[in-house]
Amino acid sequence: MAAVDHVRLPDGRRLDLRVSGPAGGFPLVFHHGTPCAAVPIRALERAAHARGLRLVTASRPGYGDSSPQPGRSVADVVADTAAVLAAIGADRCLIAGWSGGGPHALACGARLGAAVAVLVIAGVAPYEAEGLDWTAGMGEENVAEFSAAVQGEDQLRSYLLQAREQLKDATAAGIVASLDTLLPDVDRAVLTGEFGEDLVAGFREAMRTGVEGWLEDDLAFTSPWGFGLEEISVPAMIWQGSADLMVPFSHGQWLASRLPGASAHLEEGEGHLSVGLGALDRMLDELVSIASPL
């Protein structure tokens, strides 16, 4: 089955939704990156479906046709995810998040009773993380973006509107050029063919209606998240690459150190994109095996 649909939330907001895979499959709720939306990553779909999983992705507020939610915190994703699960008739799920989806996956690991295990791929750490220089090791574009975020909504909106003009109609090659300081060679190598097409489609859908989702994400990342990592009691997996210029290696190291029970995969030489794409089978095998006895 494959469907692009939406959920109407109790407060009247709309969330775009994509569900694919076997109708009776155990749900894997995937929290997309920033900026992105509920569009297919075909490699992820194939890997999930091959394991009998039903892949579920919602566009966060402000992306695509999902209603904006100004002032949302990272923790607000928990209620939205619970509503998505209710809409598809599921009472348990696996959780995964890549990049900007990482904090949202962690929130579900902490506060979503239906979550049985959580996978974080190249996810950012809290902005006020003790002992972490948050922007150290980031490419210039991300340093500029998050510097604007901490200066406030007006400054960030101005920055993102300019970035949108470069990215909203870009090809994969154009994205490589626009994100020059964020892409090590190992990431440039995977931004071709199918995965490059899927990343472009995600950017275009994310920014089709504006920059609200991107803006809300960045403000949420650089504000208190609304939950504590110590609340996470379900099995957790942390994957991070040492060559990552979008979310530095130190973020994965910090998260692994604060989640002592987590299975940490701190991969030498991998980037922000390559770590996820190249290890999808290993990630999902571990996620399924950890969750299966529960």
C-alpha positions as CSV (number, residue, x, y, z in Angstrom):
1,M,0.0,0.0,0.0
2,A,1.1,3.6,-0.6
3,A,-0.8,6.7,0.2
4,V,-0.4,10.4,0.6
5,D,-3.0,11.7,2.9
6,H,-3.4,13.9,5.9
7,V,-4.6,13.9,9.5
8,R,-6.8,16.5,11.0
9,L,-5.7,17.2,14.6
10,P,-7.9,18.0,17.6
11,D,-7.0,21.7,17.4
12,G,-8.0,21.9,13.8
13,R,-4.5,21.8,12.3
14,R,-3.7,19.6,9.3
15,L,-0.7,17.3,9.0
16,D,0.3,15.9,5.7
17,L,0.9,12.1,6.0
18,R,2.5,9.4,3.9
19,V,2.1,5.8,4.8
20,S,3.6,3.0,2.7
21,G,4.2,-0.7,3.0
22,P,2.1,-3.7,4.1
23,A,-1.2,-2.7,5.6
24,G,-0.7,-5.0,8.7
25,G,3.0,-4.1,9.1
26,F,4.4,-2.9,12.4
27,P,4.7,0.9,12.0
28,L,8.0,2.7,11.7
29,V,7.4,6.4,12.3
30,F,10.1,8.4,10.6
31,H,10.8,12.0,11.5
32,H,12.2,13.8,8.5
33,G,15.1,16.2,8.4
34,T,15.2,20.0,8.2
35,P,14.0,21.3,5.8
36,C,12.0,18.3,4.4
37,A,8.5,16.9,4.3
38,A,6.5,13.6,4.0
39,V,7.9,12.6,0.6
40,P,9.4,9.2,-0.2
41,I,13.0,8.4,0.4
42,R,12.9,5.3,-1.8
43,A,15.9,3.6,-0.2
44,L,14.3,3.9,3.2
45,E,11.0,2.6,1.9
46,R,12.5,-0.4,0.4
47,A,14.5,-1.2,3.5
48,A,11.5,-0.8,5.7
49,H,9.1,-2.8,3.5
50,A,11.6,-5.6,3.2
51,R,11.4,-6.1,6.9
52,G,7.6,-6.0,6.9
53,L,7.4,-2.5,8.3
54,R,4.8,0.1,7.5
55,L,6.6,3.4,7.0
56,V,4.8,6.4,8.4
57,T,6.0,10.0,7.8
58,A,4.2,13.2,8.6
59,S,5.3,16.6,7.4
60,R,6.0,18.7,10.5
61,P,3.9,21.9,11.0
62,G,4.6,24.5,8.4
63,Y,6.0,22.1,5.8
64,G,4.0,21.3,2.6
65,D,0.3,21.7,3.4
66,S,0.8,20.9,7.2
67,S,-0.6,23.8,9.2
68,P,2.0,26.1,10.9
69,Q,2.3,25.9,14.7
70,P,4.2,29.0,15.7
71,G,6.1,28.7,18.9
72,R,6.1,24.9,18.9
73,S,8.7,23.1,20.9
74,V,10.4,19.8,20.0
75,A,8.2,18.0,22.5
76,D,5.0,19.1,20.8
77,V,5.7,16.5,18.1
78,V,4.6,13.8,20.6
79,A,1.0,14.8,20.6
80,D,1.0,15.0,16.8
81,T,2.6,11.6,16.5
82,A,0.0,10.1,18.9
83,A,-2.7,11.5,16.6
84,V,-1.0,10.0,13.5
85,L,-0.9,6.6,15.2
86,A,-4.6,6.8,16.2
87,A,-5.4,7.7,12.6
88,I,-3.7,4.6,11.3
89,G,-5.0,2.4,14.1
90,A,-1.7,1.6,15.7
91,D,-1.0,1.4,19.4
92,R,2.8,0.6,19.3
93,C,5.5,1.7,16.9
94,L,9.2,2.1,16.2
95,I,10.6,5.6,16.0
96,A,13.4,6.9,13.8
97,G,14.6,10.4,13.0
98,W,17.3,11.8,10.7
99,S,19.1,15.1,11.2
100,G,16.5,17.6,12.3
101,G,14.2,14.6,12.9
102,G,16.6,13.3,15.6
103,P,15.4,15.6,18.4
104,H,11.8,14.8,17.5
105,A,12.5,11.1,17.6
106,L,14.1,11.5,21.0
107,A,11.0,13.4,22.2
108,C,8.9,10.4,21.2
109,G,11.3,8.1,22.9
110,A,10.8,10.1,26.1
111,R,7.1,10.9,26.0
112,L,5.2,8.7,23.5
113,G,3.9,5.7,25.3
114,A,3.5,3.8,22.0
115,A,7.2,4.0,21.2
116,V,9.1,0.7,21.8
117,A,12.5,1.8,20.4
118,V,14.1,4.9,18.9
119,L,16.8,5.3,16.2
120,V,18.6,8.7,15.8
121,I,20.6,9.2,12.6
122,A,22.9,12.3,12.6
123,G,20.6,14.1,15.0
124,V,21.4,17.4,16.7
125,A,22.0,17.7,20.5
126,P,20.2,20.3,22.6
127,Y,21.4,23.8,22.0
128,E,22.3,24.4,25.7
129,A,24.0,21.1,26.0
130,E,26.5,21.2,28.9
131,G,30.1,20.7,27.7
132,L,29.2,21.0,24.0
133,D,30.3,23.8,21.6
134,W,27.1,23.5,19.5
135,T,28.3,25.0,16.3
136,A,31.9,23.9,16.4
137,G,32.6,21.8,13.3
138,M,29.5,23.0,11.3
139,G,29.9,24.3,7.8
140,E,29.6,28.0,7.2
141,E,26.0,27.8,6.0
142,N,24.8,26.2,9.2
143,V,26.7,28.5,11.5
144,A,25.1,31.5,9.7
145,E,21.6,29.8,9.9
146,F,21.7,29.1,13.6
147,S,23.4,32.4,14.4
148,A,20.3,34.0,12.8
149,A,18.0,31.7,14.8
150,V,19.4,32.8,18.2
151,Q,19.0,36.4,17.1
152,G,15.3,35.9,16.8
153,E,12.5,35.1,14.4
154,D,12.8,38.2,12.2
155,Q,16.5,37.7,11.6
156,L,16.0,34.0,10.9
157,R,13.1,34.6,8.5
158,S,15.2,37.0,6.4
159,Y,18.0,34.4,6.2
160,L,15.7,31.5,5.3
161,L,13.8,33.4,2.7
162,Q,17.1,34.1,0.9
163,A,18.1,30.4,1.3
164,R,14.7,29.3,-0.1
165,E,15.3,31.1,-3.4
166,Q,18.5,29.1,-3.9
167,L,16.9,25.7,-2.9
168,K,13.2,25.6,-3.8
169,D,13.8,24.8,-7.5
170,A,17.3,23.4,-7.2
171,T,18.5,20.2,-8.9
172,A,20.7,17.7,-7.0
173,A,23.8,19.4,-8.6
174,G,22.4,22.8,-7.6
175,I,22.0,21.6,-4.0
176,V,25.6,20.5,-3.9
177,A,26.7,24.0,-5.1
178,S,24.4,25.8,-2.6
179,L,25.4,23.7,0.4
180,D,29.1,23.8,-0.5
181,T,30.5,24.1,3.0
182,L,28.1,21.4,4.4
183,L,29.0,18.5,2.1
184,P,32.2,16.5,2.5
185,D,33.2,14.3,-0.4
186,V,31.5,11.2,1.1
187,D,28.2,13.1,1.1
188,R,28.6,14.5,-2.4
189,A,29.1,11.0,-3.6
190,V,25.6,9.9,-2.5
191,L,23.8,13.0,-3.9
192,T,23.4,11.4,-7.3
193,G,20.7,9.3,-9.0
194,E,17.7,8.2,-7.0
195,F,18.8,9.6,-3.6
196,G,19.7,13.0,-5.1
197,E,16.2,13.1,-6.7
198,D,14.5,12.2,-3.4
199,L,16.4,14.9,-1.5
200,V,15.5,17.5,-4.1
201,A,11.8,16.4,-3.9
202,G,11.9,16.8,-0.1
203,F,13.4,20.3,-0.3
204,R,10.8,21.4,-2.9
205,E,7.8,20.1,-0.9
206,A,9.2,21.5,2.3
207,M,9.5,25.0,0.8
208,R,6.6,24.9,-1.6
209,T,4.4,27.1,0.6
210,G,7.2,29.1,2.3
211,V,9.7,28.8,5.1
212,E,7.4,28.4,8.2
213,G,8.3,24.8,8.9
214,W,12.0,25.4,8.6
215,L,11.7,28.5,10.8
216,E,9.7,26.7,13.4
217,D,12.2,23.8,13.4
218,D,15.3,26.1,13.9
219,L,13.7,28.1,16.7
220,A,12.7,24.9,18.4
221,F,16.2,23.4,18.2
222,T,17.7,26.5,19.7
223,S,15.1,26.8,22.5
224,P,14.4,24.4,25.4
225,W,13.2,21.1,23.9
226,G,10.5,20.6,26.5
227,F,11.7,17.2,27.8
228,G,14.8,15.7,29.3
229,L,16.9,12.9,27.8
230,E,16.8,11.2,31.2
231,E,13.1,10.5,30.5
232,I,14.1,8.0,27.7
233,S,13.7,4.5,28.9
234,V,13.1,2.6,25.7
235,P,16.1,1.1,23.7
236,A,17.9,3.8,21.7
237,M,20.4,3.8,18.9
238,I,22.6,6.7,18.0
239,W,24.4,6.8,14.6
240,Q,26.8,9.6,13.6
241,G,29.6,10.1,11.1
242,S,32.9,11.7,11.9
243,A,33.0,13.7,8.6
244,D,29.5,15.3,9.2
245,L,29.6,19.0,8.5
246,M,25.9,19.6,9.1
247,V,25.6,18.1,12.5
248,P,29.1,17.7,13.9
249,F,30.4,14.4,15.2
250,S,30.5,15.9,18.7
251,H,26.7,16.0,18.8
252,G,26.5,12.2,18.4
253,Q,29.3,11.7,20.9
254,W,27.4,14.0,23.4
255,L,24.1,12.2,22.9
256,A,25.8,8.8,23.3
257,S,27.4,9.9,26.5
258,R,24.0,11.1,27.9
259,L,22.2,8.0,27.0
260,P,24.4,5.4,28.6
261,G,22.1,2.5,27.6
262,A,22.1,3.5,24.0
263,S,23.7,1.5,21.2
264,A,26.1,4.0,19.8
265,H,27.5,3.8,16.2
266,L,30.1,6.6,15.9
267,E,31.3,5.9,12.3
268,E,34.7,7.1,11.2
269,G,34.8,8.8,7.8
270,E,31.0,8.9,7.3
271,G,29.1,12.1,6.6
272,H,25.6,13.4,7.3
273,L,23.9,11.7,4.4
274,S,26.3,8.7,3.8
275,V,26.0,7.4,7.3
276,G,22.2,7.0,7.0
277,L,22.1,5.8,3.4
278,G,24.9,3.4,3.6
279,A,23.8,1.8,6.9
280,L,20.1,1.6,6.5
281,D,20.0,-2.2,6.5
282,R,22.2,-2.4,9.6
283,M,20.1,0.2,11.4
284,L,16.8,-1.3,10.7
285,D,18.0,-4.8,11.5
286,E,19.1,-3.6,14.9
287,L,16.0,-1.6,15.5
288,V,13.8,-4.5,14.7
289,S,15.8,-7.0,16.7
290,I,15.9,-4.8,19.8
291,A,12.2,-4.2,19.6
292,S,11.1,-7.7,18.8
293,P,11.0,-9.1,22.3
294,L,9.0,-6.1,23.6
